[in-house]
Amino acid sequence: MLIILALENAAGCRDQLGPTVQELEEVIVEGEEIQSIQDVQRNELRETNRWSREIRRRGRSLRNKPRLPKPRRRLTPDEKTSSWKRSSRR
């Protein structure tokens, strides 16, 4: 803002510098808007990275814990034949 005032005062001819100063102000305002958008996006990205690191860390800790053996869902072939033999004896 001080640069704009200095330019206007130094020239003494406001009519000639008016459009240039106005264009400069528009560029500055546009730059500030872009800067604020970038700040918001940077913060969102930082938060997303923090969450993904946390999820990865939790996944590693789960994988490193000893797991209980899973129960089998199906009988082995030997178990099948033995269960058939038992049922046929009845």
C-alpha positions in Angstrom: 0.0 0.0 0.0 2.9 2.4 0.8 4.3 1.7 -2.7 1.1 2.7 -4.3 0.9 6.0 -2.3 4.5 6.7 -3.1 4.0 6.2 -6.8 0.9 8.5 -6.8 2.7 11.2 -4.9 6.0 11.1 -6.8 4.4 11.4 -10.2 2.0 14.2 -9.2 -0.1 13.1 -12.1 -2.8 10.9 -10.8 -4.6 10.5 -14.1 -1.6 8.8 -15.8 -0.7 6.5 -12.9 -4.3 5.7 -11.9 -4.8 2.7 -14.1 -1.4 1.3 -13.4 -1.8 1.6 -9.7 -5.3 0.1 -9.9 -3.9 -2.8 -11.9 -1.1 -3.3 -9.3 -3.6 -3.3 -6.5 -5.7 -5.9 -8.4 -2.6 -8.1 -8.8 -1.7 -7.8 -5.2 -5.3 -8.7 -4.1 -5.3 -11.7 -6.4 -1.9 -12.8 -5.1 -3.2 -12.6 -1.5 -6.3 -14.7 -2.5 -4.1 -17.3 -4.1 -1.9 -17.3 -1.0 -4.8 -17.9 1.3 -6.1 -20.8 -0.9 -2.7 -22.3 -0.9 -2.5 -22.0 2.9 -5.8 -23.8 3.3 -4.8 -26.6 0.9 -1.4 -27.0 2.6 -3.1 -27.4 6.0 -5.5 -30.0 4.6 -2.7 -31.9 3.0 -0.7 -31.8 6.3 -3.7 -33.2 8.2 -4.2 -35.9 5.6 -0.6 -36.9 5.8 -0.9 -37.0 9.6 -3.9 -39.3 9.4 -2.3 -41.7 6.9 0.9 -41.9 9.0 -1.3 -42.7 12.0 -3.2 -45.4 10.1 0.0 -47.0 8.8 1.5 -46.9 12.3 -1.6 -48.7 13.8 -1.5 -51.3 11.0 2.1 -52.1 11.8 1.4 -52.5 15.5 -1.5 -54.8 14.7 0.7 -56.9 12.4 3.4 -57.2 14.9 1.2 -58.6 17.7 0.9 -62.4 17.8 -2.3 -63.6 16.3 -4.5 -66.3 17.6 -4.8 -69.3 15.3 -7.9 -69.1 13.1 -10.3 -72.0 13.4 -10.5 -74.1 10.3 -13.8 -73.8 8.4 -13.5 -77.1 6.5 -12.7 -80.6 7.4 -9.5 -82.2 6.1 -10.0 -85.2 3.8 -9.1 -87.5 6.6 -11.6 -85.9 9.0 -14.3 -86.2 6.3 -13.7 -89.9 5.8 -13.6 -90.6 9.5 -16.9 -88.7 10.0 -18.5 -90.7 7.2 -17.4 -93.9 8.8 -18.8 -92.9 12.1 -22.1 -91.9 10.6 -22.4 -95.1 8.6 -21.9 -97.3 11.8 -25.0 -95.8 13.4 
